[in-house]
Amino acid sequence: MSACTVRSAICARQATCHQAQRRSVQVAKPWTHVARCAPPSAVSLRRACAPLRSASALNATRSTRRLAIRAVDSPLSHDDTTAATPSPTSKTFDFLVIGSGIAGLSYALQVADHGSVAVVTKDEAKEGSTRYAQGGICAILDPLDSVESHATDTMVAGDFLCDMKVVEMVCRESTKAVLDLVKMGAQFDRTETGELHLTREGGHEHTRIVHAADLTGAEIERTLLEKARAHPNITMFEKYCVTDLVTDEVGQTPYCIGCDSFSRDTGQEVRFVALATMLASGGSGHIYPSTTNPTVATGDGIAMAARAGAAVCNMEFMQFHPTSFYVDGQADAASVATGVRGPVFLISEAVRGEGGILRNGAGERFMEQYDPRLELAPRDVVARAINDQCKRRGEPCAWLDISHVDAAKVLHHFPNIAAHCAEHGIDITADPIPVVPAMHYTCGGVHTRSHGETTLPGLFACGEAAYTGLHGANRLASNSLLEGLVFGRRAAGATVTHARLSSTIAEGAMARAVENRRLERPVVGERPARSAREAEAEAERLRAVRALRRELQDANWQHAGIVRTTSELVDGLQRLKRLAGEAVALNPRGFGKEVVTEWTELANLLTVSELVVTSALMRKESRGLHYNLDYPYKVDSEKRPTRVDARLRTADKLKAVLEDKRYHQSVLVYPLGGEQQQQQQMGDGDAQGPVVTQTRPAVPK
């Protein structure tokens, strides 16, 4: 199909929209829910699709190749003359990528040879979790190492909840993926003989961590971003806040056909329409008050997918890194200027891998009390050990001591950590480092298959936003960058196949998406000359949104932190219900772009929080990162992913806000009613609804 054919169809659809088309595109905003459905199989996609036309067949005068439709800007008018922001618009691409970390950029570079690519990111493209990854990325390069050894380490760390086929596939593809990064120009540390320098981290049997000092993520991000910016088929849209996914029915099957967003610089609202949409938006660290994640990590992709009806898995497994840098009052200090809590500084796993020892306030080494692997035990074990020591001794932190290791070696491997600690008067070659656990990584996410396919056709996911089956109940150190790299590359083939199909069968849906954007009322309501009263109302609304965000973070730490109980989780659900009601009352429509951005983040944090608490209640055991005092043991019958693919209370309550609709409560995933145990079958039978009671069950013997 040529670009002209699609553009003609769009124009024809616009001309007849008012008379013949009353169906609205379902925009899965915080105020909307779309029912789930199963995607067509890869075989059916291949059978339905014809081979791609060559670039010359699409447009002989163009120097770049396109899959089916070129990038199209469609400026749209609107009747609201009070708004000072530019009129809403739509932009059409072959492939849409939400996120610009290792997963999103790896994927974008793969599909860019097959069509036009839009990379949409909430802040500057470099700002994301990838940039802050310190330790490194796994690759089997040591002659003594093997796929089997790496796979075993991954399964043990994941408490045997990992998908073994996925684990073996990722470990097998790790070497080529990392060496391809080197070919692209990534500058990793090398030995005196010129070989890639390998280090070891907690949970690893062998040295298999490729790194660039303690700034590995920053080096990878630099490499990929340079390549992406130089590619003629990739367009970067930086500082665009994505509000939600756009879906429509194609042959009575819900399809994702893009997303809605607005520019955080100008306030202009933009609908991105695409043949395939990739979620690579990262994790959700900021549901907790203390996290190593950058401030953009508010669970946007996971929340949007859940609201659109895509299945989400294993959200109870939130990884707390054992060793973030502790500064007394750090969370409050970070929020003084803006009212938004910033990230805490990470002390890399590699410090323990190079010989760092954990001590309590009395200088005693304590890990031998918890695990025979000592400081090299998996992160969940070390985090709970530090948490236990601090609570039992009444101390605010533990101490990580690497002063016994050669000073030159320490400073060579950890220059960034040494510099940060020096700013606080700590010489890591002589002094112990104060550390405390902090939220670090979301092990669950949007449920995907082996090529990034979600349960919503047209929507794909990779990286921290996705649940692939690799991490299980706990992520092995330095497997996160590897997962993003491998699955970003693997997803390319599946999305190209899907795009071939969509260019034929989803033409009408894409045309409706463009036309209906013109008919919708804008959300952002910035005006050039606000009165002092209006400016104060704006500032007050922003303060209220930020205060509610902080209360939500504190609630999650209290009710769903490192160690949990059933009664605390049930109380947490009730508290989330109240917070969601307060969020609804802070309707952002008509306010400026800053209020709308932060309210959207708040809605996403609320949605993810409910997924975490609901999933935690569904699991009747303790495994990996999820530790419930009421169910302290592993149970074989619970050895399965926790899958949620039905509408949750919070998403349902928030859905009407920007459509100015009254909230009507619908069927709940988790019924709360008296002391009688109740449960509800969820999804396709893969997961049971939680047994939620008002009374605390007896602890198993």
N, C-alpha and C positions, 0 to 999 in steps of 0.2 A: 504494500500500500504506500502510495507516495504522500509526501507532505502536503501537496496541493489537495489531494483527495480528502485528507482528514480536515484540513482547514475549510474546505467547501462544506463538509458535513457539519462542522461547527457553526458556520454562518447560517446554513439551512435550519439547523436546530434553533438558533437564536431567533430566526424570523417567525417560527411557528410555536415558540415556547408558550406564550400566553394563551393561545387558542387551543392548542392540542396537548399541552403537557402540564399536568397538575401535580405530578409526582415530584416531590422535593428530594434532593440528594440528602442522604442521612449523614450529618456531620457529627461524628462521635465525640462531642465535646464533653467537658465534665458534667454536662447536663443532659447527655444523650446516651442511650444504650442500643446496641445493635446485636441481634441474636447471633449466636455462633453458627458455624457451618463447617463442614469438612471440605478441604481443598481438593481439586481434581488431582489425580495421581500424575506423576511425572510421565508415565507411559501415555496417558490420555492427552497430556499437553503436547508430547512429541508427535502423536498421530494427528492432532488437530492443526499443526502448524506447518506451514510451507517454509522452505529455506529462506534465509535473509537475502534480500536484494543487495546488490553491491552498491557502493557509494555512487558510482556513476549512474546507476539505474535510478537512484533516488533523485539525484540532482547533479547533472554533469558539470555544472559550473561551480559546485562547492568543493572545497579542498578537504573537508572533514566528513567522516562517515556518520550516518544517522540510521537508527533502527527502522522507525516507521514515521515519526514526526519530528520535525526540527524544533528547537527551542522557540516557543512563540510567546510574545508578550501581548496580552489582550487588555488594554486599559478600559476600565468600566466606569460609567458615570453613576451618580447617585443623587437623590433628591435632597439630602441633608446639606444645606448650604452653611450651617453653623460650624461645621468642622473645618479646622485649618489644615489638617493633614491631607496629603494627596488622596485622590479617589482610590477606592479598592481596585485591585487588578488581579489578573490571573496570569500564570506563567506555565507553559506546557513543555515538558521534557520527556525523553524516553525513560530515564531512570532518575529517581529521587532518593537522595541519601540524607537522613536526618542524623547528624553527628559527624565529627571530623577527627576522631581518634584513630588508633591503629586499625580497628575493624572497619570503620566507615571509609577511610582513605584507601585501605588495601582493596576493598570491594570496588570503590569508584575507579581506581586505576585499571582494574580488570575489565569492567563493563564499558569503559570509555571508548574502547576500540569498536564497540557495537552500536553506539548511539550517543545522544546528548545526555549529560549528567548534571544535575543540580545538587550541590552539597550545601545543606542548610544547617547553620550552627548558631546556638544561642548567644555566644560571645565571639571573641576573636577565634579564628579557626584553630589556633595553637592551644587554646585554653580548654583543658579537659583532663581526665584522669591519666591518660597515656603520658602526658608531659611530666607528671609528677611521680611516675613509677621509678623507683630507685634501683631495686635489686638487679633484675635482668630478665632474660628470656631463655627458656629451656631449649636445648638442642643436643642430640646424641652425637657427640664428637670425640669423646674419650674412648680409646680402644677397649677399655674395660667395661664400658657402659653398653646398654642394649635397650631395644624397644621393650622387651619383657621387664627389665628392671625399672624403667621409667613408668611403665603401665602399672606395675605392682605398687610403686610408691604413690602413684595417683589414687589407686583404689584404696590403699590403706589410709591415706589422708582423708579421702572422701567417705570413710567409714563404710565402705563396700556398698554405697548407694549409687555409685557411678554406673553409667552404661558402658559395659566392657567393650563393646564394638566401637563406640565413639572414642573411648580412651585409647585403644590400640591404633585407631586411625590417626588421631592427633599426634601420638608419639611417633608413629611411622613417618608422618609428613613433616615433623618438626625440623629435621636437618635441612632439607631442601628449602623450606620456607625461610629459615634464618639465613642461609647462605645466599638466597635471592636478595635479602635485605642488604647484605654486604655488597653484592653486585650493583645494587642501586645507589650505593655510596655511604651506607651507615658505617661510622667509624667506631668500632668496638675495640676494647683493650686487647693487646696482643702480648705474647711472651717474647723473650729475647730472641727466640728463633723465628719469630714472625707468625706463629700459630695463634689462633684465637685463645685468649686467656679464659679459663673456666674456673668458676668458684662453686661452692656448695652452700646450700641453705637448708633450713629445718625441714625434715621429712624426706630428704633426698639421700639415697644410698651412695650416689656417685657425684663427682663434680661434673655438672652439666649446665651451669648457668653462664651464658654469654652476657657480657655487660660492658657498659661504657662508664668506668669508674662507678659512682653512685648516682648517675644521671642518665640511665639507660633509656628510660621513656622519652626524655627530652631529645635524645639523639635520634631515636626512631621517628618521633613526630617531625623533627626537622627534615629528615630524609624523605618521608612520605609527602609532607606538605610541599616541599620544593618540586617534587615530581608532579603532584596534582595541579599546582598552580601553572606549571609549564605545559600541561596537556591541553590542546585546543578544544577538546570536547567537554571539558570540566569547567563549570562556572561555580564560583564560591559565593554564597550569600551569608555573610557574617553579620552577627548581631540581629538575627531574626528569631523572635520568640514563636515557636510552634504551639498553637493553642489546642489543636486536635486533628485527628485523621478524618478524611473525607471518604465516605463509602456510598455505594449505590448498588442496586440489584442488577445483576447481569444473568438473564435466564433464570430468574427467581433465586439466584445465589448471591449473597452479599459479597461485594468486591471492594478492596481498598484501592482508591484511584488518586491518592495524594494527601495533602494536608493543608490546613489553614494556618496562617502565621501573620505577623506584622513586624515591621522594621522597628527595632528599639531606638534607632536614630531619628527617623522621620515620623514614625507612627503609621505609615502606610500599610494597609492590610493587603496581603498577597495570598492567593490560593495557588499552590503548586499542584498541577495535575500531571500525572505520570503513568506510564504503562506498568511500572513496578516500583514499589516503595520499600526502601531498606531502613529499618530502625537500627541505628548504631549509636544511640544517645547516652550510653553509659549507665551507671548505677544510681543508687538512691541513698547515699550516705547521710544526707541532711535530714532524714527522718529522726536522727538522734542528735543530741546537743553537742557531742564531741565526735568528730570524724576527720579522717585524713583526706577526704574527698574535696575537690574544689567546689566553690559555691554553686556551680552550674549543675551539680549532681543531685537533682531533685526528683529522680525517678520518672521523668517526663514520658519516655518511650514506653515503659512498662505500664504506667497509668493509662496512657492513650490507647494502648492495645487492649487492655482489660475493658475499658469503656466501650471499645468497638466490638467486643465479643470474642476476642482471641483468647485462647487458653493460656493460663499462667501457671507455672510450676515452682514448687520448692521455695516459696517465699519466706518460710520460717527460718531458713538458713542464712543468717546475716553474719558475716565474718567480722569479728573484732580483732584488729591487729594487736598483738600483745604489747608492742613497744612504740607508742607514740611519745613524743617529747612532752614531759610534764612541766608546766609552769603554773604556779599557784594563781588561781583565778583566770586561767587562760581563756575560757569561753566568754566570760563577762568582758574581759579586756578587748577581745576581738570584735565584740558587738557594740562597743561604746560609740564609735563614729557613725555607723549605719543602722544599728539595730538588728543586723543580720549576723548570726554567728559564722565566723570564718573557719577554715580548716586548721587542724593542728598539724604540727610537723612530724613526719614519719621517721623513725629510726629503723633502717632497713633490716630485714631478716638476715641479710648477709653479715651483719655485725656479729650475730650469734653463730653464723656459719663459719666465721673466721676465728672463733674462740671466745666470744663474749660470754660472760657468766652473770646470771641473775642473782641478786642478793636482796635481802630485806633490810629494814632500817638498822638492824643490829650487825649488818655485814655478813650474815649467814647465807650460804648458798642453799636454796630451798627446792630446786626442781627435782632433786633426788627423792623427795617425799611424794611426788606426783607421777613420775614416769621414768622408766629406765633409760629413755633416750635423752634425758636431761633437757638442756636448752634447745636441742634439735628435734624435740617432739613437735607434732603438728600444731598449728596456730590455736586451734580451739582448746587444746590441752594447756598450752602455755598461758593463754588469756585467762582461763578459769583459775589457774594456779596463782597468777598475780592478783586476780580479783579476790581470791580466798585469803591470801596473805595480807592484803591491805585491810580487808574487813576484820579478820581475826586480830590483827595487831593494832588496828585503829590508825593506820598510816595512809597518807594520801597517794603514795606511789611506791614502786619498787626501784631498784638500781641496776643498771646494766654496766658491767665492768669489763673493759677490754684493755686496761692499763698494763696487763702482763704480756701483751703481744707487742712485737717490735714496733716502735713508734713510727719509723719510716714506712713500714708496710701499712700500718693503719691509716696514715695520712695520704698515702698513695691511693688506697682503695676507697677511702671515704672522705674526700676533700669537702664535699658539700655539707655532710653531717658535721664534720669538724668545724667548719666555718660557722654554721648555725649555732652550735653549742658554745663556741667562743664568744658569740654575741651575748650570751647569757653568763659569761664568766666561767665556762667549763672547758677544761683542756682534756679531751677524751683520751689522750695518751697517758694521763696521770689521774684523772678524776672519773668516778662512776657517773653514768648518765641517768637522770631521773626519768622513769618511763611509767606509762599507764596504758591499759587497753583503750582503743578507740575504734569506732565503726570504720571499716575499711573496704569491704567488698560484698556485693550482693550476689550470692551463689545461685539463687533462683532467677527467674525472669520469664520472658515470653517463650512459651513452649515451641520449640522448633525441631525439625527433622535434620538429617545429616547435611542438607544443603541450604539450611536457613529458612525452610518453608514453615510458616506458622499455620494455624488452623483457619486463618482468614485469607482467602485467595487475594493475591496482589500485594500482600504484606509479608515481608521477610525480616529477619532479625539476626544480628550477630553481635559478638562482644559481650560486655557486661549486662546489656539489656536483655540478653537471650538466656534461656535455659536449654543447653544442648545435651546434657547428660554427662559432661566431662567432669564437673566438680563434685557431684554427689552432695554429701552432707557437709563438705568442707573443702575449700580450694587448697591445693598444693602450691607452695610458694613458686612464683615465676611461671605458673601455668596460665595466668590471665592474659598476658601479652601474646603468648603463643596461641591461645584459643582465638583471640581476635584476629590474629594474622591468618591462621589456617582457615577459619570459617568465613572470613571476608573473601578469601580467594575461592573457596569452594562454592559459595553462594552465587558466584557470577554466572555459571552455566545454567543453573535453575532459573534465575531471573531473566536471562536472555530468552530462554525457552518460553517462560510465562509471557514475556513482552511480545513475542511473536503471536501468541494466541490473543493477547489483549488488543493488539493493533487491529484485529479482525472483529472480535466479538464485543469489545468494550467501547467501541467508537461512540455509540450513543450516550453511554454513561459519562464519558469524558466531555462530550459536548454539553450535557446537562450541568456538569460540574462548573464549567466556565460560565454558562448563562445564569445559573441560580446564584452564583456569587454576586452578580450584578444586582439581584433582587433583594439580597440580605442587608439588614441594617448594620452599619459599622459598629464595632465594639469600642474601639479607641475614640475618645471624644476630646482631643486636644484643641484648644482655641488659642489664637495669638495673644489676645489681651484679656487675661483673666483678672477679675477684680480681686481685691485683697481677701474678701470673704470666700471666694471660690478657691483661691490659693490655699487658704487655711483649711478649708474642707478637704482639699486634696492631700495636704500634709497629715491631717488627722486620720484620714482613711488609710494612708500608707502606714502610719504608726500602729493602727489597729490591726492591719494585716500582719505586720511583723511581730506584734505581741502574740497574736494567735499562733503564728508559726513557732515561736519559742515555747509556748505552752504545749503545742503538739509534740515537739522534740522531747520536752521533759516528761510528757506522758508516756511516750514510747520507751524511754529509758527506765521509767518506773515499772511499767507493766510488761514490757517485752524486751528486757535487756539481756545480759549474758546468762543469768540464771533466772528461770521463770517458774511460776506456779499457775495452776488452772484458775484459781480464784482471781489472781492478778490479771490474767488474760481476759477473763469475763468482765472484770471491772474496766479493763482497758477498752473493750468494745463499747461499753456504755458511755465511757468518756469520749470516745471518738464520735459517737452519735451526737453528743452535745456540741463538740467542737465543729462538726459539720454544719449543725444548725447555725452556729455563730458565723461560719464562713458564708453561708447563704445570705445572712443578713448584711454582709459586707459586699453586696453586689457591685462589681467594678464597672459595669457598663456606663459609658459616658465620662469616666475618669481618664486621666492621662496614661501614657504608655507605661510609666513606671508602676503605677498601681495595678494595671491590667497584667503586667509581667509577673509581679510578685503574688497577685491573687491566683493566677494560673499555676504558679509553682506550689502555692499552698494547696490548691485543689489536687494537684498531682501527689503531693506528700500525704494528704489525707487518704487518697485512694490506695497508695502503696502501703500506708500504715495499716489500713484495714485488711489488705491482702496478707500482710505479715502476721497479724494477730489471728485472723481466721485460719490461716495455714497452720499456725502453731497449735491452735485448739484441735485441729484435725488429726495431728500426730500424737498417738497415745504411747509414746516411748521417748527416751532420750537417745539421740544419735548425733554425732558430729557437733555442729554448732548449736543445735537445739538441745537445751538441757532443762527438763521440767522436773522439779523436785517431787511432784506427785507421780511421775512415771520415770523413775531414775534408771531403768534398765532398757536394754535393746530387746525388741520383740520381733521375731522372724516375720510374723504376719504384717508388720508395719514397714517392712523393707521394700518400699516402693515410693515413687515420686508422689508428692502432694499436689494434686491438680485442681485448679479453680477455673471454671469457665462459665460461670453464671453471674448475674448481676448482683453486686454487693450494695449494702445499705447506703454507704457514703456516696458512691458514684450516682446512685439513684436520687439521692437527696440534692446533689449539686447540679444535676443535669439541666434543671429548668432555669438556672440563674440568668444566663445571657440570652435566653430566648424569652425572658419575662413571662414564664409560665408558672402556674401554681404547682407546688410539689404535691404529688399524690404517692403515698407509700405503696409499694407493690410487694410481691412475694419475696421473702428474705431468704438468703442463703443459710443463715443461722438463726433459727427461731429462738427467742428468749421468752420463756413463759413459765413462771413458777419453778418448782423444784423437780418436776418430772423430766426425766431425760428425753430429749427429742433429737432426731437426726433426719437429714434430708439427703436423698441421693443426688449427686452432682455430676455434671458433665456427661460423659458417655459410659460411666460405670468404672472409670479408672480410680476414682477417689470418692470416699464417703464424706458426707457433710459432718461437721463437728458435733460431738455430743456435748452440749453446753448446759451446765446446771448452775443453780444458785448456791449449791452446797459443795464443799470441797470433798472430792472422793478420797477414799482411804488409800494410803501409800501401799503399793504392792509389796508383799513379803519377799 
